[in-house]
Amino acid sequence: MKSILLTKSIDNIHKGLIEQKHPNIKIDIVPFIKTIGVPFSEPLWYPYVVFTSQNAFKYLLSNEDCLGILKSRGCIAVGDKTLQLLKKSHVNVIAPSKQNSEGIIELINQHTDIRGITYFCGKRRHPLLESYLKSKHIRYEAIEVYDTIDCEVEIDVINYDIVLFASPSAVDSFFSQYDNIDCDCYAIGPTTAAALYKFTDRVKVANEPSIESMIDLIIENY
């Protein structure tokens, strides 16, 4: 049986379903980061809205008026969970073929009518998208609606065969506390993988940006 450390919080029902489907693995859930909402001012609403995480959408909804405005905008989002949340709220949303910032950039290049973007995000984020928007002189406003905080964790890392990471922030938090590990690391996507390569060469990247895809890749490899 493979012992897996998941550095992201998921509910016990989700964990149970994964372990039921794959009885040869055991998952311990130990979050290395947590998110908190931060106050934000009234956004400058451009015709298009971008979400790169489900947290951004969740914390945006702390302002009830925002949902009604969202429904009158074109929304772009990455990540299955983010898309599901937006669709459940009856927001019109499109997803790029690549589920990351590079995919958003490709989508914007394909739609020359996108000349203004409101970007809801966290305080700790990858600069790629904003650098691109500046270089193309596309008007945008980045609205920080949450922050990511490191969690201090005490575990015996030697007990695990594999560690799963769902964000660069979790990678940074983990390796700030455990910098000498001897196990494989799985990334939910290429941005998280890039963060992992700063600390280890034993990196594998999920085919789709989900916990399930990381688990499927483990099963393939073992």
N, C-alpha and C positions, 0 to 999 in steps of 0.2 A: 504493500500500500504506500502510495506517495503522500507525503505530508506537505501541505501547501499553506503558505502564509499570504493572505490577501490584505494589502495595506489600505484598502478602501472599505468604508462602511456599507454593508448591505443587510437587509433584514433576514431574520432567521428562516422565514418561509422560502425566500430566494435561495439561501444557502442549502436548505433541506432538499429542495428540488434538484439542485445541481448534484448533491451527494447521492440522492436516490437514483439519478440517471447514470452516475459514474461511481459505483460502489467501491472501486479500487483507489479512491482518493479521499483524503481527509483535509478539510479546510478550516483553518483558524482565521477569524476576522479580527484584525488589530489595526484600527485606523491610525495613520501617522499624521493626518491633517484633519482640521475641521474648518467649516466656513461659518462666518457671522455676517449678518446684514449690516450695511453702513448707510447713514443718511445720504440722500442724494437730492439734488435740486430738480426742478421741472425740466425735463429734457427738451432739447431743440429737435422737434420731430421732422426728420427728412422723409422722403417717400419710401425709403427702404430701411429695414431694421435687421440687424445682425445679432445672432446669439451663437457663441462658441461653447456654451456649457448650459446644462439644465439649471445649475445654481443661479445663473444670471436671470433666467426667466422666473424662477421661484421667488427670488428676492425682489424682482421688479413688481410682482403682484402684491407686494406690501402696500403699493399705491393702487387702490382699486380703480382709479380713473384711467390708468394706463392700458388696461385690457381692452376697453372700448376703442381707444385710439389705435392699438395694435391691429384690430380687425379691419381698419381702413388703410393699412399699409401693406407693402410687400415684405414678407419676412424670409430671411435666409438663416438656416440653422444647420449645425452639424451634430451628429450623435443620435442614435436611435431613441434614447430616453428623452432628449430635448425635443425631437420631432413629435414623439407621442404626446408629450405634455402640451405642446402648441396645438396639435390637432384636436386633442381632447377639449381644449378651450375654444375651439372653433375659429382658430386663427389660420389664415391662408399662408402656407409655408412651402418653400422649395428647399431641396437639399442638393448640394453639389455632389458630383460623382465620387470625389475624394472627401472623406469625412474629417477634414482638418482645414487649417488656414489656407494652405496651398489650393485646396479645392474651392474655397470661397473666392480666391483670387482668379482662378480659372473661370468660374461662373460669371464674375463681374466682367472679365474680358469678353465673354460671349454676349453680354447684354450692355450695349453701349449707352442705353438709356439710363443706366444707374449712375447718377451724378451727385447723389447725396445720401449719406448713410448715418443712421443713429446706431451706435454700437454699445450694447449693454454687456458689461464685463466685470471681472474682478480686479483687484488692485495688483495681483501678481499674474501677469499674462505675457504671452509671447509677443514680441514687438513686430513680427513679420507683417501682419495685416495692416497695421497703422502706417508702417514704413511704405508699404505699397500704395496706400491711399494718398499719402503725401506726395509720393513720386509722380502719381498720375493726376495730381491736382483735383482729386475728388473730395468734395466737401464732406466732412464727417464730424461727429461729436462722440467721444468715448465717455460713457456714463458708468462710473464705478458704483456697483450696487452691493458688492460683498467683498470681504477680505478672507484670505486663507491663513490659518494659524497652525503652526507646527504643534504636534502633540508629543510630550515626553513619554516614552514607552520603555518598559522593562520586560524583555523577553530573552529566551535562550535561542538565538538564531541558528545554532548548530543543529537544532531539532528539525529543521525544515530542508526539504529537497529543492523546493522551488518557492520563489517570492514573486507575487503579482503586483504590478503597478498600473494605476489608472490615470496618473497625471505627473508632470515634471515636479510639481510641488511635493508630492509624496516621495518621489525619488530623492529630492534634496533633503527632506526631513529624515528619511530612513538612513541615508549614508552620513548624515551629520552625527548620527548616534551609533551606527554600526558600519564601520569602514573596512572591515576585514571579514568578508563572507566567502563561503565555498559552496555556492549553489547557483542554479540557473535562475535568471531573471526574465520575466515575461512582461512585455509592454503592450498597452491597449492600442497604441498607434505610433506612428513614426516620430512625433514630437516627444513623446515620453521615452521612446527608444533612444533618441539623441541625447536626452538627459542621462540615461543609464550608461551610455558609452563613455561618459566622463569618468565612470567609476569601475566598470567591468566590461570585459569582452563577451561574457556569457549571456548574450541578449537574444531573445526571440520576440518577434512582433506578430500580434494577432492579425488575422486576415480582415476582420471587421472590428470596429471600435466597441467591443462589448466584453463583459466578464465571460459570457458563454463562449465567445470566440477564443479567448485565451485558454479556457478549459479544453475546448476541442483540440487546440494545437498541442496541449500537453498530452492528451490521449494519443494523438498521432505520433508524437515523438517517443512515447514510452510504451 
